[in-house]
Amino acid sequence: MSDVNVSESPQQLAAEAAQENRRQRPLRIALFGFGTVGSSVARILVESKPEGLELTHVFNRDVARKRVEWTPASVEWSENADAVLAADVDVVVELAGGLEPAGGWVRKALDAGKNVVTANKKLIAYHGVELERLAAAKGGHLKYGAAVAGGVPVIPGLEQGLAGDRIERIEGILNGTCNFILSKMEEGAEYATVLATAQARGFAEADPTEDVGGFDARAKLAILMRLALRVEVDPEEIVPRPITTISAVDFSYARDLGCTIRQIARAERAGGPVAATVGPMLVDSRSPLAWSRGTENMVILSGHYGGDVVFSGHGAGGHPTAVAVVSDLLALAHGSRRVEVPSAPAGVSGEFEVPHYIRFLVRDRPGIVAEITGALAKEHINIRAIVQKPGYPQHALPFVVTVEPCRSSALKRALESIRGMDCMIAEPLDLQMLE
Ligand SMILES: NC(=O)c1ccc[n+]([C@@H]2O[C@H](COP(=O)([O-])OP(=O)(O)OC[C@H]3O[C@@H](n4cnc5c(N)ncnc54)[C@H](OP(=O)(O)O)[C@@H]3O)[C@@H](O)[C@H]2O)c1
C-alpha cells in the first residue's frame, strides 16, 4: 500500500512538496531597502550566518551606490523591484519605509504567497489589519516585530509571553528622539540646543514634526493597541500633543512635585470606549519611565491577571532594529505558526480620569487664584496643590496647580473659561500625571 493520501489533488500535493522543499533549504531572503536598518540586517545575516537564513537579493534605487564588498558574491543586487518580487525568494524584508511604494511591494509579495518581514510602523499602523488578512488568505506570514520600540521585543512579547493575559493598559516611551530631548532638558539643556544636537547626531530629522509632534509615537501606539487591547483603531483618531510646549520652568516644578517629564503614549480600556493619547506627561521619579534616558524606549503593559510587565532597551538604531528583523526571520525559518490576534474595529476617545498638572503664566494681580479655583470647582474638580516658586517677575509669573483625578472633558471646559482671564499671558499648559 502506498502512503499517498489519495484524497489530495495533484495541485495540493505539488504545493505540499514545494513547501517541504522550502522547509529543507534555507529561507531565501530579499532585502528591500539598504539603508540604516537594511544594511544592519545584511551585516547580521552575513556575519552571524543564522541557521536557515540566506540573503539572496538586495533591492534599492540607484543600487550601484549601495553595493558593498562584504556580502557573498551570490547575492543579486537590483534596482528592479518587480524582478526581485518575481524571483525565487521566500521572504521579502521591507526596510524602505513610508506608505508607498513600500505598501505596493508588500501587497505583491503577500499576494504571491511569500512571507514579509517589515519594520515599517506607518504601513502597519494604517494597513496592518488588511495586510495580515491578505497574508492569511494567501498562506504567507507578515511579521513586524521591529515596528514598535526597535530592538525591544515588545511585539513578540505580546504575541507570545503575554498572550495568556488580558492587557488593560499600555504606557510607553515609544519615541527615542523625544526621550533624548526631554531627558537632556531635565538636566538643564534648552529645547532648541538639544534638538540641534539630536539632528547633528542623526536621530532627529531636519523637520522633527513627526517625532516632537507625537505622530510617530501614535502610529506605534495604534499597533500596540491592536495587539494588546485587541482593538483596530485609526491612528488619526489619537490626538497627539507636542513636546515643544515644555520649558525649563516645567522641569523645575515637576522636580518639586517628585516627578519628571517624558513623552508618553498611553491607552487603556476602562469599561467604555478605549482611551488613547500621546504627549508630554508628568512621571513620578520612582517610576521606571523616569529612569529611561537618551534614545531608550520603554513600554509598561498592565495585565488583568499578571500585573505590570516592563520592556525596555534600544528603541532605534540600525543594529538593535535589525536584531528584531532577524528574530522575525528566524521565527519564520523555525516554522512558527501564524499568531492570530482577534481584534475588532473601535473608536478612540481622549477621555481619561487622571490627575493633572496645569502651569499658568500670568501678569500678577489680586484674585487670580480665586478665579482659577472657582472655574475648577464649577466642574467639580478638586485641587491637590498650588505651587509658586519665588524669583520670577510679577509681569510674567509662572505657577502650577495640580488637580485630583478628573475627566479630561471637565478639565477642558474649566480651562476654556480660565484661558479668557485678562491676566493670562500664555496658553495654560495642561499635562496628565502618571501615578
Ligand atoms: N532607523 C531606525 O532606527 C528604525 C527603527 C525602527 C524602525 N525603523 C523603520 O525601518 C525602516 C527603514 O528605516 P531606515 O532608518 O533604515 O531608513 P533609511 O536609512 O532611509 O533606509 C531606507 C532605504 O530604502 C531605500 N528606499 C527608500 N525608498 C525607496 C524607493 N522608493 N525605491 C527604492 N529604494 C528606496 C533608501 O534608498 P536611498 O538611499 O536612495 O534613499 C534607503 O537605502 C522604516 O520603515 C523605519 O520606520 C527604523
The ligand as a Gaussian input file, in Angstrom:
#p B3LYP/6-31G(d) Opt

LIG

0 1
 N       16.392000      53.607000      11.772000
 C       15.791000      53.163000      12.855000
 O       16.310000      53.302000      13.971000
 C       14.474000      52.449000      12.760000
 C       13.903000      51.902000      13.916000
 C       12.687000      51.217000      13.830000
 C       12.061000      51.113000      12.613000
 N       12.630000      51.690000      11.513000
 C       11.918000      51.548000      10.249000
 O       12.733000      50.813000       9.353000
 C       12.501000      51.236000       8.013000
 C       13.839000      51.647000       7.397000
 O       14.394000      52.689000       8.155000
 P       15.900000      53.180000       7.919000
 O       16.232000      54.027000       9.087000
 O       16.771000      52.037000       7.572000
 O       15.694000      54.125000       6.656000
 P       16.819000      54.623000       5.603000
 O       18.152000      54.639000       6.251000
 O       16.303000      55.862000       4.991000
 O       16.829000      53.455000       4.518000
 C       15.806000      53.266000       3.570000
 C       16.445000      52.656000       2.346000
 O       15.411000      52.352000       1.423000
 C       15.708000      52.958000       0.171000
 N       14.490000      53.414000      -0.443000
 C       13.575000      54.266000       0.087000
 N       12.586000      54.479000      -0.790000
 C       12.885000      53.772000      -1.890000
 C       12.254000      53.603000      -3.150000
 N       11.116000      54.233000      -3.442000
 N       12.829000      52.799000      -4.056000
 C       13.978000      52.174000      -3.767000
 N       14.650000      52.292000      -2.614000
 C       14.093000      53.066000      -1.664000
 C       16.605000      54.135000       0.520000
 O       17.397000      54.487000      -0.608000
 P       18.110000      55.937000      -0.719000
 O       19.409000      55.796000      -0.022000
 O       18.221000      56.156000      -2.162000
 O       17.196000      56.930000      -0.041000
 C       17.435000      53.588000       1.663000
 O       18.552000      52.858000       1.219000
 C       11.486000      52.386000       8.113000
 O       10.188000      51.865000       7.940000
 C       11.646000      52.867000       9.549000
 O       10.478000      53.470000      10.055000
 C       13.808000      52.337000      11.553000

